[in-house]
Amino acid sequence: MHTAHKRLSFVSPFSFPFFCALFFFLLLLFLIGFCACFFFLVIVVRFDYLFIFHFFNQYILRFSTFESLCTKKK
């Protein structure tokens, strides 16, 4: 009985509970990161909506000019 208890208390790095704990920890980190990004985006969109719109406009213009250059080369 005593040896069985010792065996249960020993946690190997490849055991099932370890993987469960790791999975839940990573899931928690992902959720925290997602929430942080979401709130950051909400704040940025609320305060710097015009700046972001300008940035995306510039990006779209650059992409369209790059696309036109590629089509001209062909």
PyMOL Python script that loads the backbone (N, CA, C, O; Angstrom):
from pymol import cmd

cmd.read_pdbstr("""\
ATOM      1  N   MET A   1       0.838  -1.202   0.000  1.00  0.00           N
ATOM      2  CA  MET A   1       0.000   0.000   0.000  1.00  0.00           C
ATOM      3  C   MET A   1       0.876   1.257   0.000  1.00  0.00           C
ATOM      4  O   MET A   1       0.611   2.224  -0.714  1.00  0.00           O
ATOM      5  N   HIS A   2       1.920   1.213   0.818  1.00  0.00           N
ATOM      6  CA  HIS A   2       2.805   2.376   0.927  1.00  0.00           C
ATOM      7  C   HIS A   2       3.530   2.641  -0.395  1.00  0.00           C
ATOM      8  O   HIS A   2       3.672   3.792  -0.808  1.00  0.00           O
ATOM      9  N   THR A   3       3.992   1.569  -1.061  1.00  0.00           N
ATOM     10  CA  THR A   3       4.705   1.727  -2.337  1.00  0.00           C
ATOM     11  C   THR A   3       3.763   2.249  -3.424  1.00  0.00           C
ATOM     12  O   THR A   3       4.178   3.035  -4.276  1.00  0.00           O
ATOM     13  N   ALA A   4       2.499   1.817  -3.400  1.00  0.00           N
ATOM     14  CA  ALA A   4       1.506   2.280  -4.377  1.00  0.00           C
ATOM     15  C   ALA A   4       1.270   3.786  -4.211  1.00  0.00           C
ATOM     16  O   ALA A   4       1.152   4.518  -5.193  1.00  0.00           O
ATOM     17  N   HIS A   5       1.203   4.232  -2.958  1.00  0.00           N
ATOM     18  CA  HIS A   5       1.012   5.653  -2.676  1.00  0.00           C
ATOM     19  C   HIS A   5       2.205   6.462  -3.200  1.00  0.00           C
ATOM     20  O   HIS A   5       2.036   7.546  -3.759  1.00  0.00           O
ATOM     21  N   LYS A   6       3.404   5.921  -3.011  1.00  0.00           N
ATOM     22  CA  LYS A   6       4.611   6.588  -3.499  1.00  0.00           C
ATOM     23  C   LYS A   6       4.579   6.690  -5.019  1.00  0.00           C
ATOM     24  O   LYS A   6       4.934   7.720  -5.591  1.00  0.00           O
ATOM     25  N   ARG A   7       4.151   5.612  -5.662  1.00  0.00           N
ATOM     26  CA  ARG A   7       4.091   5.578  -7.120  1.00  0.00           C
ATOM     27  C   ARG A   7       3.095   6.624  -7.653  1.00  0.00           C
ATOM     28  O   ARG A   7       3.344   7.250  -8.683  1.00  0.00           O
ATOM     29  N   LEU A   8       1.992   6.805  -6.962  1.00  0.00           N
ATOM     30  CA  LEU A   8       0.978   7.769  -7.385  1.00  0.00           C
ATOM     31  C   LEU A   8       1.460   9.205  -7.187  1.00  0.00           C
ATOM     32  O   LEU A   8       1.172  10.082  -8.002  1.00  0.00           O
ATOM     33  N   SER A   9       2.191   9.438  -6.105  1.00  0.00           N
ATOM     34  CA  SER A   9       2.642  10.798  -5.805  1.00  0.00           C
ATOM     35  C   SER A   9       3.746  11.251  -6.763  1.00  0.00           C
ATOM     36  O   SER A   9       3.923  12.449  -6.983  1.00  0.00           O
ATOM     37  N   PHE A  10       4.491  10.291  -7.335  1.00  0.00           N
ATOM     38  CA  PHE A  10       5.564  10.631  -8.274  1.00  0.00           C
ATOM     39  C   PHE A  10       4.965  11.027  -9.622  1.00  0.00           C
ATOM     40  O   PHE A  10       4.215  10.259 -10.225  1.00  0.00           O
ATOM     41  N   VAL A  11       5.300  12.228 -10.087  1.00  0.00           N
ATOM     42  CA  VAL A  11       4.762  12.724 -11.356  1.00  0.00           C
ATOM     43  C   VAL A  11       5.881  12.741 -12.394  1.00  0.00           C
ATOM     44  O   VAL A  11       6.821  13.530 -12.293  1.00  0.00           O
ATOM     45  N   SER A  12       5.772  11.874 -13.380  1.00  0.00           N
ATOM     46  CA  SER A  12       6.759  11.839 -14.461  1.00  0.00           C
ATOM     47  C   SER A  12       6.390  12.895 -15.505  1.00  0.00           C
ATOM     48  O   SER A  12       5.215  13.239 -15.632  1.00  0.00           O
ATOM     49  N   PRO A  13       7.358  13.415 -16.249  1.00  0.00           N
ATOM     50  CA  PRO A  13       7.052  14.464 -17.239  1.00  0.00           C
ATOM     51  C   PRO A  13       6.161  13.996 -18.387  1.00  0.00           C
ATOM     52  O   PRO A  13       5.614  14.821 -19.119  1.00  0.00           O
ATOM     53  N   PHE A  14       6.007  12.673 -18.552  1.00  0.00           N
ATOM     54  CA  PHE A  14       5.180  12.150 -19.642  1.00  0.00           C
ATOM     55  C   PHE A  14       3.874  11.542 -19.139  1.00  0.00           C
ATOM     56  O   PHE A  14       3.251  10.739 -19.833  1.00  0.00           O
ATOM     57  N   SER A  15       3.461  11.927 -17.931  1.00  0.00           N
ATOM     58  CA  SER A  15       2.228  11.368 -17.369  1.00  0.00           C
ATOM     59  C   SER A  15       1.009  12.138 -17.877  1.00  0.00           C
ATOM     60  O   SER A  15       1.129  13.269 -18.348  1.00  0.00           O
ATOM     61  N   PHE A  16      -0.149  11.521 -17.777  1.00  0.00           N
ATOM     62  CA  PHE A  16      -1.396  12.120 -18.261  1.00  0.00           C
ATOM     63  C   PHE A  16      -1.769  13.396 -17.503  1.00  0.00           C
ATOM     64  O   PHE A  16      -2.132  14.383 -18.143  1.00  0.00           O
ATOM     65  N   PRO A  17      -1.696  13.421 -16.167  1.00  0.00           N
ATOM     66  CA  PRO A  17      -2.031  14.671 -15.440  1.00  0.00           C
ATOM     67  C   PRO A  17      -1.132  15.842 -15.821  1.00  0.00           C
ATOM     68  O   PRO A  17      -1.584  16.986 -15.861  1.00  0.00           O
ATOM     69  N   PHE A  18       0.131  15.562 -16.097  1.00  0.00           N
ATOM     70  CA  PHE A  18       1.066  16.618 -16.498  1.00  0.00           C
ATOM     71  C   PHE A  18       0.620  17.240 -17.817  1.00  0.00           C
ATOM     72  O   PHE A  18       0.619  18.463 -17.963  1.00  0.00           O
ATOM     73  N   PHE A  19       0.241  16.396 -18.780  1.00  0.00           N
ATOM     74  CA  PHE A  19      -0.228  16.895 -20.074  1.00  0.00           C
ATOM     75  C   PHE A  19      -1.528  17.675 -19.926  1.00  0.00           C
ATOM     76  O   PHE A  19      -1.725  18.694 -20.588  1.00  0.00           O
ATOM     77  N   CYS A  20      -2.414  17.197 -19.056  1.00  0.00           N
ATOM     78  CA  CYS A  20      -3.674  17.912 -18.797  1.00  0.00           C
ATOM     79  C   CYS A  20      -3.389  19.297 -18.225  1.00  0.00           C
ATOM     80  O   CYS A  20      -3.965  20.292 -18.663  1.00  0.00           O
ATOM     81  N   ALA A  21      -2.499  19.346 -17.247  1.00  0.00           N
ATOM     82  CA  ALA A  21      -2.151  20.619 -16.610  1.00  0.00           C
ATOM     83  C   ALA A  21      -1.512  21.567 -17.622  1.00  0.00           C
ATOM     84  O   ALA A  21      -1.830  22.756 -17.656  1.00  0.00           O
ATOM     85  N   LEU A  22      -0.616  21.037 -18.441  1.00  0.00           N
ATOM     86  CA  LEU A  22       0.056  21.838 -19.463  1.00  0.00           C
ATOM     87  C   LEU A  22      -0.948  22.386 -20.469  1.00  0.00           C
ATOM     88  O   LEU A  22      -0.890  23.554 -20.854  1.00  0.00           O
ATOM     89  N   PHE A  23      -1.876  21.515 -20.891  1.00  0.00           N
ATOM     90  CA  PHE A  23      -2.899  21.911 -21.857  1.00  0.00           C
ATOM     91  C   PHE A  23      -3.781  23.024 -21.298  1.00  0.00           C
ATOM     92  O   PHE A  23      -4.054  24.012 -21.980  1.00  0.00           O
ATOM     93  N   PHE A  24      -4.227  22.855 -20.042  1.00  0.00           N
ATOM     94  CA  PHE A  24      -5.089  23.872 -19.430  1.00  0.00           C
ATOM     95  C   PHE A  24      -4.332  25.174 -19.200  1.00  0.00           C
ATOM     96  O   PHE A  24      -4.899  26.259 -19.331  1.00  0.00           O
ATOM     97  N   PHE A  25      -3.051  25.065 -18.857  1.00  0.00           N
ATOM     98  CA  PHE A  25      -2.221  26.257 -18.654  1.00  0.00           C
ATOM     99  C   PHE A  25      -2.066  27.032 -19.965  1.00  0.00           C
ATOM    100  O   PHE A  25      -2.189  28.256 -19.990  1.00  0.00           O
ATOM    101  N   LEU A  26      -1.794  26.304 -21.051  1.00  0.00           N
ATOM    102  CA  LEU A  26      -1.650  26.941 -22.362  1.00  0.00           C
ATOM    103  C   LEU A  26      -2.973  27.534 -22.833  1.00  0.00           C
ATOM    104  O   LEU A  26      -3.003  28.605 -23.439  1.00  0.00           O
ATOM    105  N   LEU A  27      -4.066  26.829 -22.548  1.00  0.00           N
ATOM    106  CA  LEU A  27      -5.396  27.324 -22.907  1.00  0.00           C
ATOM    107  C   LEU A  27      -5.696  28.621 -22.161  1.00  0.00           C
ATOM    108  O   LEU A  27      -6.231  29.571 -22.732  1.00  0.00           O
ATOM    109  N   LEU A  28      -5.343  28.645 -20.872  1.00  0.00           N
ATOM    110  CA  LEU A  28      -5.541  29.836 -20.044  1.00  0.00           C
ATOM    111  C   LEU A  28      -4.708  31.002 -20.581  1.00  0.00           C
ATOM    112  O   LEU A  28      -5.201  32.125 -20.691  1.00  0.00           O
ATOM    113  N   LEU A  29      -3.453  30.731 -20.913  1.00  0.00           N
ATOM    114  CA  LEU A  29      -2.582  31.767 -21.477  1.00  0.00           C
ATOM    115  C   LEU A  29      -3.150  32.303 -22.785  1.00  0.00           C
ATOM    116  O   LEU A  29      -3.142  33.511 -23.026  1.00  0.00           O
ATOM    117  N   PHE A  30      -3.647  31.393 -23.632  1.00  0.00           N
ATOM    118  CA  PHE A  30      -4.231  31.791 -24.919  1.00  0.00           C
ATOM    119  C   PHE A  30      -5.455  32.670 -24.700  1.00  0.00           C
ATOM    120  O   PHE A  30      -5.628  33.684 -25.376  1.00  0.00           O
ATOM    121  N   LEU A  31      -6.306  32.278 -23.751  1.00  0.00           N
ATOM    122  CA  LEU A  31      -7.513  33.062 -23.463  1.00  0.00           C
ATOM    123  C   LEU A  31      -7.155  34.444 -22.934  1.00  0.00           C
ATOM    124  O   LEU A  31      -7.761  35.441 -23.326  1.00  0.00           O
ATOM    125  N   ILE A  32      -6.161  34.502 -22.035  1.00  0.00           N
ATOM    126  CA  ILE A  32      -5.723  35.789 -21.478  1.00  0.00           C
ATOM    127  C   ILE A  32      -5.159  36.672 -22.593  1.00  0.00           C
ATOM    128  O   ILE A  32      -5.461  37.863 -22.664  1.00  0.00           O
ATOM    129  N   GLY A  33      -4.342  36.078 -23.457  1.00  0.00           N
ATOM    130  CA  GLY A  33      -3.764  36.811 -24.581  1.00  0.00           C
ATOM    131  C   GLY A  33      -4.820  37.306 -25.544  1.00  0.00           C
ATOM    132  O   GLY A  33      -4.754  38.435 -26.031  1.00  0.00           O
ATOM    133  N   PHE A  34      -5.805  36.444 -25.820  1.00  0.00           N
ATOM    134  CA  PHE A  34      -6.894  36.808 -26.730  1.00  0.00           C
ATOM    135  C   PHE A  34      -7.712  37.960 -26.157  1.00  0.00           C
ATOM    136  O   PHE A  34      -8.050  38.907 -26.867  1.00  0.00           O
ATOM    137  N   CYS A  35      -8.028  37.871 -24.859  1.00  0.00           N
ATOM    138  CA  CYS A  35      -8.796  38.938 -24.198  1.00  0.00           C
ATOM    139  C   CYS A  35      -8.006  40.246 -24.208  1.00  0.00           C
ATOM    140  O   CYS A  35      -8.561  41.313 -24.472  1.00  0.00           O
ATOM    141  N   ALA A  36      -6.710  40.154 -23.919  1.00  0.00           N
ATOM    142  CA  ALA A  36      -5.861  41.350 -23.907  1.00  0.00           C
ATOM    143  C   ALA A  36      -5.824  41.992 -25.291  1.00  0.00           C
ATOM    144  O   ALA A  36      -5.944  43.210 -25.422  1.00  0.00           O
ATOM    145  N   CYS A  37      -5.657  41.162 -26.322  1.00  0.00           N
ATOM    146  CA  CYS A  37      -5.633  41.681 -27.697  1.00  0.00           C
ATOM    147  C   CYS A  37      -6.976  42.294 -28.067  1.00  0.00           C
ATOM    148  O   CYS A  37      -7.034  43.337 -28.718  1.00  0.00           O
ATOM    149  N   PHE A  38      -8.059  41.636 -27.644  1.00  0.00           N
ATOM    150  CA  PHE A  38      -9.399  42.127 -27.954  1.00  0.00           C
ATOM    151  C   PHE A  38      -9.639  43.492 -27.316  1.00  0.00           C
ATOM    152  O   PHE A  38     -10.114  44.418 -27.974  1.00  0.00           O
ATOM    153  N   PHE A  39      -9.302  43.612 -26.013  1.00  0.00           N
ATOM    154  CA  PHE A  39      -9.488  44.887 -25.316  1.00  0.00           C
ATOM    155  C   PHE A  39      -8.581  45.966 -25.904  1.00  0.00           C
ATOM    156  O   PHE A  39      -8.987  47.121 -26.037  1.00  0.00           O
ATOM    157  N   PHE A  40      -7.343  45.581 -26.257  1.00  0.00           N
ATOM    158  CA  PHE A  40      -6.408  46.524 -26.876  1.00  0.00           C
ATOM    159  C   PHE A  40      -6.966  47.033 -28.203  1.00  0.00           C
ATOM    160  O   PHE A  40      -6.901  48.226 -28.498  1.00  0.00           O
ATOM    161  N   LEU A  41      -7.514  46.116 -28.999  1.00  0.00           N
ATOM    162  CA  LEU A  41      -8.100  46.500 -30.285  1.00  0.00           C
ATOM    163  C   LEU A  41      -9.303  47.411 -30.090  1.00  0.00           C
ATOM    164  O   LEU A  41      -9.485  48.378 -30.830  1.00  0.00           O
ATOM    165  N   VAL A  42     -10.126  47.097 -29.089  1.00  0.00           N
ATOM    166  CA  VAL A  42     -11.305  47.927 -28.804  1.00  0.00           C
ATOM    167  C   VAL A  42     -10.862  49.343 -28.442  1.00  0.00           C
ATOM    168  O   VAL A  42     -11.422  50.322 -28.936  1.00  0.00           O
ATOM    169  N   ILE A  43      -9.846  49.446 -27.570  1.00  0.00           N
ATOM    170  CA  ILE A  43      -9.341  50.758 -27.148  1.00  0.00           C
ATOM    171  C   ILE A  43      -8.739  51.500 -28.342  1.00  0.00           C
ATOM    172  O   ILE A  43      -8.992  52.691 -28.528  1.00  0.00           O
ATOM    173  N   VAL A  44      -7.937  50.791 -29.153  1.00  0.00           N
ATOM    174  CA  VAL A  44      -7.281  51.407 -30.311  1.00  0.00           C
ATOM    175  C   VAL A  44      -8.317  51.872 -31.326  1.00  0.00           C
ATOM    176  O   VAL A  44      -8.218  52.976 -31.861  1.00  0.00           O
ATOM    177  N   VAL A  45      -9.315  51.025 -31.590  1.00  0.00           N
ATOM    178  CA  VAL A  45     -10.355  51.383 -32.560  1.00  0.00           C
ATOM    179  C   VAL A  45     -11.158  52.575 -32.053  1.00  0.00           C
ATOM    180  O   VAL A  45     -11.552  53.447 -32.829  1.00  0.00           O
ATOM    181  N   ARG A  46     -11.397  52.605 -30.742  1.00  0.00           N
ATOM    182  CA  ARG A  46     -12.181  53.695 -30.161  1.00  0.00           C
ATOM    183  C   ARG A  46     -11.432  55.024 -30.251  1.00  0.00           C
ATOM    184  O   ARG A  46     -12.039  56.047 -30.570  1.00  0.00           O
ATOM    185  N   PHE A  47     -10.116  55.029 -29.976  1.00  0.00           N
ATOM    186  CA  PHE A  47      -9.363  56.282 -29.886  1.00  0.00           C
ATOM    187  C   PHE A  47      -8.592  56.631 -31.157  1.00  0.00           C
ATOM    188  O   PHE A  47      -8.439  57.806 -31.491  1.00  0.00           O
ATOM    189  N   ASP A  48      -8.110  55.616 -31.859  1.00  0.00           N
ATOM    190  CA  ASP A  48      -7.273  55.883 -33.041  1.00  0.00           C
ATOM    191  C   ASP A  48      -7.881  55.256 -34.288  1.00  0.00           C
ATOM    192  O   ASP A  48      -7.175  54.663 -35.103  1.00  0.00           O
ATOM    193  N   TYR A  49      -9.188  55.390 -34.427  1.00  0.00           N
ATOM    194  CA  TYR A  49      -9.876  54.777 -35.567  1.00  0.00           C
ATOM    195  C   TYR A  49      -9.388  55.373 -36.887  1.00  0.00           C
ATOM    196  O   TYR A  49      -9.154  54.648 -37.854  1.00  0.00           O
ATOM    197  N   LEU A  50      -9.238  56.696 -36.919  1.00  0.00           N
ATOM    198  CA  LEU A  50      -8.800  57.383 -38.138  1.00  0.00           C
ATOM    199  C   LEU A  50      -7.369  57.000 -38.503  1.00  0.00           C
ATOM    200  O   LEU A  50      -7.040  56.822 -39.676  1.00  0.00           O
ATOM    201  N   PHE A  51      -6.522  56.876 -37.476  1.00  0.00           N
ATOM    202  CA  PHE A  51      -5.124  56.494 -37.706  1.00  0.00           C
ATOM    203  C   PHE A  51      -5.050  55.093 -38.317  1.00  0.00           C
ATOM    204  O   PHE A  51      -4.304  54.860 -39.268  1.00  0.00           O
ATOM    205  N   ILE A  52      -5.832  54.163 -37.760  1.00  0.00           N
ATOM    206  CA  ILE A  52      -5.842  52.787 -38.268  1.00  0.00           C
ATOM    207  C   ILE A  52      -6.398  52.760 -39.686  1.00  0.00           C
ATOM    208  O   ILE A  52      -5.879  52.053 -40.550  1.00  0.00           O
ATOM    209  N   PHE A  53      -7.454  53.533 -39.921  1.00  0.00           N
ATOM    210  CA  PHE A  53      -8.055  53.607 -41.257  1.00  0.00           C
ATOM    211  C   PHE A  53      -7.021  54.122 -42.262  1.00  0.00           C
ATOM    212  O   PHE A  53      -6.919  53.608 -43.376  1.00  0.00           O
ATOM    213  N   HIS A  54      -6.260  55.138 -41.860  1.00  0.00           N
ATOM    214  CA  HIS A  54      -5.203  55.708 -42.701  1.00  0.00           C
ATOM    215  C   HIS A  54      -4.125  54.660 -42.989  1.00  0.00           C
ATOM    216  O   HIS A  54      -3.663  54.522 -44.122  1.00  0.00           O
ATOM    217  N   PHE A  55      -3.732  53.921 -41.940  1.00  0.00           N
ATOM    218  CA  PHE A  55      -2.702  52.884 -42.079  1.00  0.00           C
ATOM    219  C   PHE A  55      -3.150  51.808 -43.064  1.00  0.00           C
ATOM    220  O   PHE A  55      -2.386  51.400 -43.939  1.00  0.00           O
ATOM    221  N   PHE A  56      -4.402  51.348 -42.914  1.00  0.00           N
ATOM    222  CA  PHE A  56      -4.922  50.322 -43.814  1.00  0.00           C
ATOM    223  C   PHE A  56      -5.049  50.857 -45.239  1.00  0.00           C
ATOM    224  O   PHE A  56      -4.818  50.128 -46.203  1.00  0.00           O
ATOM    225  N   ASN A  57      -5.414  52.124 -45.366  1.00  0.00           N
ATOM    226  CA  ASN A  57      -5.497  52.762 -46.681  1.00  0.00           C
ATOM    227  C   ASN A  57      -4.135  52.749 -47.368  1.00  0.00           C
ATOM    228  O   ASN A  57      -4.023  52.409 -48.546  1.00  0.00           O
ATOM    229  N   GLN A  58      -3.096  53.128 -46.607  1.00  0.00           N
ATOM    230  CA  GLN A  58      -1.735  53.127 -47.140  1.00  0.00           C
ATOM    231  C   GLN A  58      -1.318  51.723 -47.565  1.00  0.00           C
ATOM    232  O   GLN A  58      -0.713  51.531 -48.620  1.00  0.00           O
ATOM    233  N   TYR A  59      -1.657  50.736 -46.715  1.00  0.00           N
ATOM    234  CA  TYR A  59      -1.307  49.338 -46.983  1.00  0.00           C
ATOM    235  C   TYR A  59      -1.990  48.846 -48.257  1.00  0.00           C
ATOM    236  O   TYR A  59      -1.372  48.173 -49.083  1.00  0.00           O
ATOM    237  N   ILE A  60      -3.276  49.190 -48.408  1.00  0.00           N
ATOM    238  CA  ILE A  60      -4.049  48.788 -49.589  1.00  0.00           C
ATOM    239  C   ILE A  60      -3.476  49.460 -50.839  1.00  0.00           C
ATOM    240  O   ILE A  60      -3.371  48.835 -51.895  1.00  0.00           O
ATOM    241  N   LEU A  61      -3.106  50.737 -50.712  1.00  0.00           N
ATOM    242  CA  LEU A  61      -2.515  51.460 -51.845  1.00  0.00           C
ATOM    243  C   LEU A  61      -1.189  50.833 -52.263  1.00  0.00           C
ATOM    244  O   LEU A  61      -0.924  50.653 -53.451  1.00  0.00           O
ATOM    245  N   ARG A  62      -0.358  50.503 -51.271  1.00  0.00           N
ATOM    246  CA  ARG A  62       0.932  49.873 -51.558  1.00  0.00           C
ATOM    247  C   ARG A  62       0.725  48.522 -52.237  1.00  0.00           C
ATOM    248  O   ARG A  62       1.407  48.187 -53.205  1.00  0.00           O
ATOM    249  N   PHE A  63      -0.227  47.753 -51.711  1.00  0.00           N
ATOM    250  CA  PHE A  63      -0.496  46.423 -52.259  1.00  0.00           C
ATOM    251  C   PHE A  63      -0.999  46.525 -53.694  1.00  0.00           C
ATOM    252  O   PHE A  63      -0.604  45.741 -54.557  1.00  0.00           O
ATOM    253  N   SER A  64      -1.877  47.503 -53.944  1.00  0.00           N
ATOM    254  CA  SER A  64      -2.432  47.681 -55.294  1.00  0.00           C
ATOM    255  C   SER A  64      -1.341  48.127 -56.272  1.00  0.00           C
ATOM    256  O   SER A  64      -1.320  47.685 -57.421  1.00  0.00           O
ATOM    257  N   THR A  65      -0.432  49.005 -55.818  1.00  0.00           N
ATOM    258  CA  THR A  65       0.663  49.451 -56.692  1.00  0.00           C
ATOM    259  C   THR A  65       1.622  48.296 -56.964  1.00  0.00           C
ATOM    260  O   THR A  65       2.116  48.144 -58.082  1.00  0.00           O
ATOM    261  N   PHE A  66       1.883  47.482 -55.940  1.00  0.00           N
ATOM    262  CA  PHE A  66       2.743  46.304 -56.091  1.00  0.00           C
ATOM    263  C   PHE A  66       2.116  45.312 -57.069  1.00  0.00           C
ATOM    264  O   PHE A  66       2.798  44.720 -57.905  1.00  0.00           O
ATOM    265  N   GLU A  67       0.799  45.149 -56.941  1.00  0.00           N
ATOM    266  CA  GLU A  67       0.057  44.249 -57.821  1.00  0.00           C
ATOM    267  C   GLU A  67       0.118  44.748 -59.266  1.00  0.00           C
ATOM    268  O   GLU A  67       0.315  43.964 -60.196  1.00  0.00           O
ATOM    269  N   SER A  68      -0.052  46.058 -59.442  1.00  0.00           N
ATOM    270  CA  SER A  68      -0.016  46.643 -60.793  1.00  0.00           C
ATOM    271  C   SER A  68       1.382  46.500 -61.405  1.00  0.00           C
ATOM    272  O   SER A  68       1.513  46.266 -62.607  1.00  0.00           O
ATOM    273  N   LEU A  69       2.429  46.641 -60.576  1.00  0.00           N
ATOM    274  CA  LEU A  69       3.805  46.449 -61.057  1.00  0.00           C
ATOM    275  C   LEU A  69       4.017  45.012 -61.515  1.00  0.00           C
ATOM    276  O   LEU A  69       4.652  44.761 -62.539  1.00  0.00           O
ATOM    277  N   CYS A  70       3.474  44.069 -60.737  1.00  0.00           N
ATOM    278  CA  CYS A  70       3.593  42.653 -61.087  1.00  0.00           C
ATOM    279  C   CYS A  70       2.881  42.357 -62.403  1.00  0.00           C
ATOM    280  O   CYS A  70       3.396  41.619 -63.243  1.00  0.00           O
ATOM    281  N   THR A  71       1.697  42.936 -62.578  1.00  0.00           N
ATOM    282  CA  THR A  71       0.931  42.699 -63.812  1.00  0.00           C
ATOM    283  C   THR A  71       1.614  43.372 -65.003  1.00  0.00           C
ATOM    284  O   THR A  71       1.553  42.859 -66.120  1.00  0.00           O
ATOM    285  N   LYS A  72       2.265  44.522 -64.774  1.00  0.00           N
ATOM    286  CA  LYS A  72       2.977  45.222 -65.852  1.00  0.00           C
ATOM    287  C   LYS A  72       4.184  44.408 -66.330  1.00  0.00           C
ATOM    288  O   LYS A  72       4.483  44.358 -67.523  1.00  0.00           O
ATOM    289  N   LYS A  73       4.873  43.769 -65.366  1.00  0.00           N
ATOM    290  CA  LYS A  73       6.047  42.952 -65.697  1.00  0.00           C
ATOM    291  C   LYS A  73       5.653  41.774 -66.590  1.00  0.00           C
ATOM    292  O   LYS A  73       6.393  41.401 -67.500  1.00  0.00           O
ATOM    293  N   LYS A  74       4.492  41.198 -66.321  1.00  0.00           N
ATOM    294  CA  LYS A  74       4.012  40.059 -67.121  1.00  0.00           C
ATOM    295  C   LYS A  74       3.629  40.540 -68.519  1.00  0.00           C
ATOM    296  O   LYS A  74       3.201  39.740 -69.351  1.00  0.00           O
TER     297      LYS A  74
END
""", "prot")
cmd.dss("prot")
cmd.show_as("cartoon", "prot")
cmd.util.cbc("prot")
cmd.orient("prot")
